[in-house]
Amino acid sequence: MRQNKKQIYFIISLVVMAIGGLFYIQAHWLRDYYATEESKFRHRIHKDIDQIENAVRHNPKMTTIVPQWLMHLDRADSFPMDPNLAQKASDFVCRTLNESMLKDEISEPYDWAVLKIVEDKSSMKLIYSTQEAAVSEADVKSYHQFTDYFYLPENQGFHEFISSNRSVGGYKFAIKFKDNSYYQKHIGSTVQSYIWLSLLFMLVVLGCFIYTLLIINRQAALDAMKNNFINNLTHELKTPIFSISLVTKVFRKSLREQDYQKLPKYLDIIEKENAHLKDHVEKVLQIAQMGNRKQMELEMKSFDLVALTRETLQPFELIASEKSGHVSLSYPKAPQPMVGDPTHVKNIIHNLVDNAIKYSKDIPEVKVNLSSEGDTEVIEVVDSGVGMTAGQKKTAFDMFYRVPTGDVHKVKGFGLGLSYVKLAVQAHQGEVDLSSKLGGGTKVRVSFPKNTAEG
């Protein structure tokens, strides 16, 4: 058993490492994919900006006008220009850039600018921008008092997307999206579907792994309960078998010695132990029946619930009195007829009272209450025993489950009583409810709908 557990833990560790590795590889792949998409997007923008230089070079008129316009922007006093020609040059650049951007399905609003390469070619200065100017005309005139060149005070964010190595007369073009985070959003929308799919598949793998762990854990619990059941069954069967074997030997000896006075006593013992064996066999048959709930068939008939309960409680009253305890029954004065399967109803009461006495403290005090509440017939079994924890209440109706008592053989049974109760009550379309407090006793309430009870 320990070896199997070690193997299971080893496999679980390997699976956890594999899942962790998959998560790492997937995250690494997504990061690389994002970087690749970002590089592709930047390349497209640079290509679109470079298209301005290509268009100027292949347009005979603009080959002259655009460079003159750029010089005019840079040094307006030294290079005056006809405003109409300047407008044509500006419109040509704007139209070329728009057409190129739309071909790449980029319709996000943007500003464009002209940058001048300074003499050392290590930096660029902004000389024109479609973005609202940060300086007034008065500032420009004041600036020209000291130099023929005019540079805007800063690049105003036109540093992300600039034309590549190409230039027009020493000037370069640049763009800036009005939404500064547009290109991250654009790339994110491309990668987003892959991210969601990756997360979905990883969550599916993780969910399957967790579900597998739950199944393994439940299987281990069932295996432990099965072993406990086999141990209890073996222990319970040994006692009557040993008793019958021993009494049989003594019985034969008495026959040989013609000592007939003790024979009835020996027969009573054999009959009693045989009844115990029969009871154990019935319990095993209950297991087969509970394995498939559809197999429980009810033989519906009318019977007196009070009389049936009295009959069921008779042996328990003797057991409780031997321990100085008491089993009481309360019921309404009016007759309480019921239509159901009397055998199963009797077994329900038997199992509930049997549990109440088994798990009682030194002196068992058990109360059985019969009542009619609206559309239901109710059976309540209340004890002042050891009670259960919240966790034990959740599994109390599971097959083979037994409330821990320290000594596994101190409280006899197979863990089938409450499982059978729940199954039989549900077969009658009824409900069973358990309330308990550790050290404060337990109450089990069984209700049968009258429409079912009346057929």
Secondary structure, 3 states (H helix, E strand, C coil): CHHHHHHHHHHHHHHHHHHHHHHHHHHHHHHHHHHHHHHHHHHHHHHHHHHHHHHHHCCHHHHHHHHHHHHHHHCCCCCCCCHHHHHHHHHHHHHHHHHHHHHCCCCCCEEEEEEEECCCCCCEEEEEECCCCCCCHHHHHHHHCCCCCCCCCCCCCCCCEECCCCCECCEEEEEEECCCCHHHHHHHHHHHHHHHHHHHHHHHHHHHHHHHHHHHHHHHHHHHHHHHHHHHHHHHHHHHHHHHHHHHHHHHHHHHCCCCCCHHHHHHHHHHHHHHHHHHHHHHHHHHHHHCHHHCCCCCEEEEHHHHHHHHHHHHHHHHHHCCCEEEEECCCCCCEEEECHHHHHHHHHHHHHHHHHCCCCCCEEEEEEEEECCEEEEEEEECCCCCCHHHHHCCCCCCCCCCCCCCCCCCCCCCHHHHHHHHHHHCCCEEEEEECCCCCEEEEEEEEHHHHCC
